[in-house]
Amino acid sequence: MKRLRNVKIVATLGPASSSYEMIRALHDAGADVFRLNMSHGTHDDIRKRHEIIRKVEADTGRPIGILADLQGPKLRVGVFANPSEELVEGARFRLDLSPKPGDATRVNLPHPEIFVALEPRASLLINDGKIRLLVDDCGKDFANCTVQIGGTISNRKGVNVPDVVLPVAALSEKDRVDLEFACELGVDWLALSFVQRPEDVTEARHLAKGRAAILSKIEKPAAVKAYDAILQVSDGIMVARGDLGVELPVYSVPPIQKRLVRGARAAAKPVIVATQMLESMIESPVPTRAEVSDVATAIYEGADAVMLSAESAAGKYPVEAVTTMHNVAMSVEKDPTYQSIIEASRVIRRETIADGIVAAAREIAEATNIKAICCFSQTGTTASLVARERPRVPIIALTPLMSSARRMALTWGAYCVITEPQDRFKGAVIAAIRAARDHGFASEEDQIVVTAGVPFNVKGTTNILRVAPCDERLISRVEPE
C-alpha cells in the first residue's frame, strides 16, 4: 500500500473504532499512525487495540506506528452540596483545601501545589475556560478570587492555571504505571501531557529506557516559552491546540502553531498538529469549510502529521473523517502553491556532514530526473534529515529494524521498507534499487539517489551519496565493493 501523499495521518482509537474491521478500514482509508488515549479505557482495552493494530500491520505488510498518549495530572475542583452553582460576574469566590462540599461562595481545590505557586492577579480557568477567576489574595491553603467570567460550576470540573509554572510533575502515578505498561506492550511513541519544562521530558525518557520515542505535547503557556529547550530533548512535538486555546487567547494560537511547526521542522523532528481538526464530523458525514481550511493550513505549514481525536475515536463517521483528511492532503500537495510555500519556509542547515549530504541529495534529485531518494537509516535520523528538506521526490527509508520503521511512520514523506542489514555500500545500493522498483517508485530505466552512513549500523554517520541506475546489471560498473 503506497500512499500518494507526504503528510501522515494519526487516528485516535476508541469505542467507535475498536474492532479489526474498523481499524483495518481506517488504515485503508489513510491512517498511518494510531493513537491510544491512556485517559480512556482499561489496560485490557488498550492491549486488545494494540493487538488488532499489529494484526492489521501483518495483514497489509506495511509498518504502522502506535502512539500512546499519557493523561498527565488532572487538576479539578471538589464537589458541591448542590448539583451545580451559578457564579456571577463580579462576585467573590474562594478556593481552599477544606473538604466541605462547596456552594456559590467557595469550593475545595485539593491541590496544595497550586496555592504554593499562585500570586495575586493570576488567572484561574474552570471548565475548559468557560469560567475565569482573578486571584485577589492567596496563601498556602486558599485563594480569594473575583469572578471575571461567570457560568455554571459543578463537581470535579477541570482547572487551568495559565499564568504560573506549577510545581507539578508531568507524570502522575497513573502516568508512570501507564508508561511502563505501554512500553512493555511495545508502542512506538509516548505522548507526554502537561509538559512545562525540559526536565519533564528527560524524566519520561529515563523511565522509557529507549523502548519508545518521546513526543512532547505543547499545551501550556510555560511550554511555549520553554519550547526551544523542550524541543531539544524531545523526539517529536504535538501542537495540542485544545489546552493552548483555553490557557491562551484563542487568537494567539495560529501564530504559535506556525512557530512550533517551523521549529520542529528545523530540528528535523516530527511535528503533529492536533485537536478539533474535523470536529463537526463527530456528528456529521461532511466537515465545515473552515475545518477543511484548518487541515490544509497545517499541511501548507509543513507539519509531518495531522491528527483526528474524537472524530475517529467516538464519532459517527470515523472512516469518512480519515478519508476527508486524506483527500484534503492530496489536494493541497498537488497545488503548485504548496511547493513554493514549503520551499520558501525551508531552513538551510549546513552544520554537519549529514546536513550537507541530505541537502545535496534533494538538490540533485530536483535538478535531474531522479525518481526517489533512498536512505538507509538505523534509527530514523537520516530519514528525518531528508524529510526536513521536504524534497519533491519520494523518500524511501530502508532499515533493518521494524521498530525504526514504525517510528518513521510519523515522518513526513517517509515510505519505510524493511531490508536486510548491510555492511557494504554496494549491497546497500542494490537493496535500494530493488526497493524502489518493487514498490513502484522506479523502473529499470530510471535513477535514484542513495544516501547512507559508512560504517553501517552506526548512528549519525550519514556521509555518502550516490546516484545509481535502477538496472542492477550496471551497478558493477559504477559501484565499488
C-alpha positions in Angstrom: 0.0 0.0 0.0 1.7 3.1 -1.3 0.4 6.5 -0.1 0.4 9.2 -2.8 0.9 11.9 -0.2 3.7 13.0 2.2 1.9 14.3 5.3 0.9 11.5 7.7 -2.5 10.9 9.4 -2.9 10.0 13.1 -6.2 8.5 14.0 -7.3 8.0 17.7 -8.9 4.7 18.6 -11.9 4.5 20.9 -15.4 3.0 21.3 -16.2 3.8 17.7 -13.0 2.2 16.3 -12.1 -0.9 18.4 -12.8 -3.8 16.0 -10.5 -5.3 13.5 -12.8 -4.4 10.7 -12.9 -0.7 11.7 -9.2 -0.4 12.4 -8.4 -2.0 9.0 -10.9 0.3 7.3 -9.2 3.3 9.0 -5.8 2.2 7.8 -7.0 1.5 4.3 -8.6 5.0 4.2 -5.3 6.6 5.1 -4.4 6.3 8.8 -0.6 5.9 9.2 -0.4 6.0 13.0 -2.9 5.0 15.6 -3.2 6.9 18.9 -4.1 5.0 22.1 -5.5 7.5 24.6 -4.5 6.4 28.0 -7.1 8.7 29.6 -9.9 6.4 28.4 -10.2 2.6 28.6 -8.6 0.0 30.7 -5.3 -1.7 30.1 -7.1 -4.6 28.7 -8.9 -2.3 26.2 -5.6 -0.8 25.2 -3.9 -4.2 24.9 -6.7 -5.5 22.6 -6.5 -2.5 20.3 -2.7 -2.8 20.2 -3.0 -6.5 19.1 -5.5 -5.6 16.4 -3.2 -2.9 15.0 -0.3 -5.4 14.8 -2.6 -7.9 13.0 -3.6 -5.2 10.5 0.1 -4.4 10.1 0.9 -8.1 9.4 -2.1 -8.5 7.0 -1.2 -5.3 5.0 2.6 -5.8 5.1 3.1 -2.1 6.0 4.7 -0.8 9.2 2.1 1.1 11.4 3.1 3.4 14.1 1.4 3.3 17.6 1.3 6.4 19.8 0.3 6.0 23.5 -0.9 9.4 24.8 -0.4 9.7 28.6 -3.1 11.5 30.5 -1.0 13.8 32.7 -2.0 15.3 36.0 -5.7 16.3 36.2 -6.4 19.4 38.3 -10.0 19.6 39.4 -12.2 21.3 41.9 -14.0 19.2 44.6 -17.7 18.5 45.0 -20.7 20.8 45.7 -23.6 20.4 48.1 -26.0 21.1 45.2 -25.7 19.6 41.8 -24.3 22.9 40.4 -24.0 26.6 41.3 -24.1 29.8 39.2 -21.1 32.1 39.5 -22.0 35.7 38.7 -19.5 38.2 37.1 -18.1 40.5 39.8 -18.9 38.1 42.7 -16.3 36.8 45.1 -15.4 33.1 45.1 -12.9 31.2 47.3 -10.9 28.1 46.6 -9.4 26.3 49.6 -8.3 23.0 51.0 -11.4 22.4 53.2 -13.1 19.1 52.2 -16.5 20.6 53.0 -18.9 20.5 50.0 -18.9 23.7 48.0 -21.6 26.4 47.4 -21.9 29.6 45.5 -19.2 31.3 47.5 -16.4 28.6 47.8 -15.3 25.1 46.9 -12.5 22.7 47.7 -9.4 22.7 45.4 -7.5 19.6 46.5 -4.2 20.7 45.0 -1.9 22.5 47.6 0.7 22.8 44.8 -1.5 25.3 43.1 -1.8 27.5 46.1 2.0 27.4 46.6 2.5 28.8 43.0 -0.4 31.3 42.9 0.2 35.0 43.1 -2.3 37.9 43.2 -3.6 38.9 39.7 -3.1 35.3 38.4 -6.0 33.8 36.5 -7.8 30.5 37.2 -9.8 28.9 34.4 -12.5 26.4 35.2 -14.4 24.0 32.9 -12.2 24.5 29.9 -12.1 28.2 30.4 -15.8 28.8 30.5 -15.4 30.4 34.0 -12.5 32.8 34.7 -11.4 33.8 38.2 -8.9 36.5 39.1 -6.9 35.9 42.3 -7.2 38.9 44.7 -5.2 37.4 47.6 -3.9 33.9 48.4 -2.0 31.8 50.9 -0.7 28.3 51.2 -4.2 26.9 51.6 -6.6 29.4 49.9 -7.2 31.8 47.1 -9.8 34.6 47.3 -10.9 35.4 43.8 -13.2 37.7 41.8 -15.4 36.1 39.1 -14.4 37.7 35.8 -16.4 35.4 33.6 -19.4 33.7 35.2 -21.2 30.5 34.5 -22.3 27.1 35.8 -19.9 25.2 38.0 -20.4 21.7 39.2 -18.5 18.7 40.6 -14.9 18.0 39.7 -14.6 20.5 36.8 -11.1 20.9 35.5 -8.9 23.8 36.5 -6.2 25.5 34.4 -3.6 27.9 35.7 -2.1 29.7 32.7 -0.1 32.4 34.4 2.3 30.4 36.5 4.6 27.4 36.2 3.1 24.8 38.6 5.4 22.7 40.8 3.6 19.6 39.4 5.4 16.8 37.7 4.2 16.0 34.1 3.9 12.3 35.1 1.3 11.4 37.8 1.4 8.0 39.5 -1.2 6.8 36.9 1.1 8.0 34.1 4.0 6.1 35.5 2.0 2.9 35.6 0.6 3.6 32.1 4.1 4.4 30.7 5.5 1.1 31.9 2.5 -0.8 30.6 2.7 1.0 27.2 6.5 0.4 26.8 6.1 -3.3 27.7 3.3 -3.6 25.2 5.5 -2.3 22.5 4.2 1.1 21.5 6.4 3.3 19.2 5.8 6.7 20.6 4.8 8.1 24.0 3.0 11.5 24.0 3.7 13.4 27.2 1.0 15.7 28.6 1.4 18.7 30.9 4.9 19.5 29.8 6.1 22.7 31.3 9.9 22.4 31.3 12.6 20.2 29.6 13.1 18.2 32.8 9.6 16.8 32.4 10.7 15.2 29.1 14.0 13.9 30.4 12.2 12.2 33.3 9.9 10.4 30.9 12.9 9.4 28.7 14.6 7.9 31.7 11.6 5.8 32.5 11.1 4.7 28.9 14.7 3.5 28.7 14.7 3.7 24.9 11.7 1.5 24.4 9.6 4.3 22.8 10.3 7.7 21.4 9.1 10.7 23.4 6.7 13.2 21.9 6.1 16.4 23.9 2.6 17.9 23.8 2.8 21.7 23.8 -0.4 22.6 25.5 0.7 25.1 28.2 2.0 28.7 28.1 5.1 27.6 30.1 5.9 25.0 27.4 5.6 27.7 24.6 8.0 29.9 26.5 10.5 27.0 27.0 9.9 25.5 23.6 13.4 25.5 22.3 14.7 23.7 25.3 11.8 21.2 25.3 12.3 20.6 21.6 16.0 19.8 22.1 15.3 16.9 24.5 12.2 15.6 22.6 12.0 13.2 19.7 8.8 14.8 18.3 6.3 17.5 19.1 2.5 17.7 19.2 0.8 21.1 18.9 -2.1 20.4 21.3 -4.3 23.3 20.4 -7.1 22.4 22.7 -5.5 23.4 26.0 -3.5 26.1 24.3 -6.7 27.7 23.3 -8.0 27.5 26.8 -4.9 28.9 28.6 -4.0 31.5 26.0 -6.2 33.9 23.9 -7.6 31.9 21.1 -6.3 34.4 18.5 -2.7 33.7 19.6 -2.9 30.0 18.8 -2.4 30.2 15.0 0.9 32.1 15.1 2.1 29.9 17.9 1.2 26.9 15.8 3.3 28.2 12.9 6.3 28.9 15.1 6.1 25.5 16.7 5.8 23.7 13.4 8.7 25.6 11.9 10.9 25.0 14.9 10.3 21.2 14.8 10.9 21.2 11.0 14.2 23.0 11.5 15.2 20.4 14.2 14.3 17.5 11.8 11.8 16.2 14.4 8.2 15.1 13.6 5.5 17.5 14.5 1.8 16.7 14.7 -1.0 19.4 14.6 -3.9 18.2 16.7 -7.3 19.0 18.2 -10.6 19.8 16.6 -9.4 19.5 13.1 -12.6 18.0 11.8 -14.7 18.4 14.9 -18.1 18.6 13.2 -17.5 15.1 11.7 -18.2 13.6 15.1 -21.9 14.1 14.2 -21.8 14.9 10.5 -20.5 13.0 7.5 -19.4 16.3 5.9 -16.9 18.8 7.5 -17.3 22.5 7.5 -15.3 24.6 5.0 -13.4 26.2 7.9 -12.3 22.8 9.2 -11.1 21.8 5.7 -9.1 25.1 5.6 -7.7 24.4 9.1 -6.3 21.0 8.0 -5.0 22.5 4.8 -3.2 25.2 6.7 -1.3 22.7 8.8 -0.2 20.9 5.6 0.8 24.1 3.9 2.9 24.9 7.0 4.8 21.6 6.5 3.5 19.6 9.5 4.6 16.0 9.5 1.2 14.8 10.6 -2.4 15.9 11.3 -4.4 14.1 13.9 -8.0 13.1 14.5 -9.2 12.7 18.1 -12.9 12.2 18.9 -13.7 12.2 15.2 -12.2 8.7 14.9 -12.5 7.6 18.5 -16.1 8.3 19.3 -17.7 9.9 16.2 -20.3 8.5 14.0 -18.2 8.7 10.8 -14.6 7.6 11.6 -13.7 6.3 8.2 -15.2 9.3 6.5 -13.1 11.6 8.7 -9.9 9.8 7.8 -10.9 9.8 4.1 -11.6 13.6 4.3 -8.3 14.3 5.8 -6.6 12.1 3.2 -8.4 13.9 0.4 -7.5 17.3 1.7 -3.8 16.3 1.9 -3.9 15.0 -1.6 -5.5 18.2 -2.9 -3.0 20.5 -1.1 0.1 18.6 -2.1 -1.0 18.8 -5.8 -1.3 22.6 -5.5 1.7 24.3 -7.2 1.5 26.9 -4.4 2.1 24.2 -1.8 5.6 23.5 -3.2 6.5 27.2 -3.3 5.4 27.7 0.3 7.3 24.7 1.5 10.4 25.7 -0.2 10.2 29.3 1.0 9.9 28.1 4.6 12.8 25.6 4.3 15.5 26.1 6.9 19.0 25.8 5.5 21.3 23.8 7.8 24.9 23.2 6.9 26.3 22.4 10.3 27.3 18.7 9.8 28.3 16.4 7.0 24.9 14.8 7.3 23.2 18.2 6.7 25.3 18.6 3.6 24.6 15.1 2.3 20.8 15.3 2.5 20.7 18.9 1.1 22.8 17.7 -1.9 20.5 14.7 -2.3 17.5 16.9 -2.6 19.2 19.4 -4.9 20.4 16.6 -7.2 17.0 14.9 -7.2 15.2 18.1 -8.1 17.8 19.2 -10.8 17.7 15.9 -12.7 15.3 13.1 -13.5 15.7 11.3 -10.2 12.8 9.2 -9.1 13.4 8.8 -5.4 15.8 9.4 -2.5 16.7 6.2 -0.8 18.2 6.5 2.6 19.5 3.8 4.9 18.5 4.7 8.5 19.2 2.5 11.5 17.3 4.7 13.9 15.4 7.0 11.6 17.7 10.0 12.0 18.8 10.1 8.3 15.2 9.8 7.1 14.2 12.7 9.3 17.1 14.8 7.9 16.0 14.0 4.4 12.4 14.8 5.3 13.4 18.2 6.7 14.4 19.1 3.2 10.9 18.4 2.0 12.1 17.1 -1.4 9.8 17.0 -4.4 10.6 13.3 -5.0 9.6 10.3 -2.7 11.7 9.3 0.3 12.3 5.6 0.7 13.6 4.9 4.2 15.3 1.5 4.4 16.0 0.0 7.8 16.7 -3.5 9.2 14.7 -2.6 12.3 10.9 -2.9 12.4 10.9 -0.6 15.5 12.6 2.2 13.4 10.2 1.6 10.5 7.2 2.0 12.9 8.5 5.2 14.4 9.2 6.6 10.9 5.5 6.2 10.1 5.2 9.6 11.7 7.9 11.2 9.5 6.8 13.4 6.5 7.1 11.6 3.2 9.0 8.5 4.6 8.0 5.3 2.9 9.5 2.6 5.1 10.9 -0.6 3.8 12.4 -3.4 6.0 15.7 -4.6 4.5 18.5 -7.0 5.4 21.3 -5.5 7.4 24.1 -4.2 5.2 27.8 -3.9 5.7 29.0 -2.9 2.2 27.8 0.1 0.2 27.3 -1.9 -3.0 24.9 -4.2 -1.2 23.1 -1.1 0.1 22.7 0.3 -3.4 21.3 -2.9 -4.8 18.8 -3.1 -1.9 17.8 0.4 -2.6 17.3 -0.3 -6.3 15.2 -3.3 -5.6 13.1 -1.5 -3.0 12.5 1.4 -5.5 11.5 -1.0 -8.3 9.5 -3.5 -6.2 7.4 -0.8 -4.5 6.6 1.0 -7.8 8.8 4.1 -7.4 11.1 3.5 -10.4 11.7 1.2 -13.4 15.0 -0.2 -14.8 15.4 2.9 -17.0 15.3 5.3 -14.0 17.9 6.6 -11.5 17.7 7.1 -7.7 19.8 8.8 -5.1 21.2 6.6 -2.3 22.4 8.1 1.0 23.9 6.1 3.8 26.5 6.1 6.6 29.7 4.2 6.5 30.4 2.2 8.6 26.9 0.9 8.5 24.6 0.5 11.6 26.3 3.3 13.5 24.0 6.2 14.5 24.7 9.6 13.0 27.2 8.6 10.3 25.4 9.8 7.2 28.4 10.6 5.0 27.9 9.1 1.5 25.7 9.9 -1.5 25.5 8.1 -4.8 23.3 8.5 -7.9 22.6 4.9 -9.1 20.8 3.5 -12.1 18.0 1.1 -11.4 19.4 -1.6 -13.7 21.3 -3.9 -11.4 23.4 -5.0 -14.3 25.0 -1.6 -14.4 25.9 -1.5 -10.7 29.2 -3.3 -11.0 30.4 -0.6 -13.4 29.6 2.3 -11.1 29.7 0.9 -7.5 33.0 -0.2 -5.8 32.8 -3.1 -3.4 
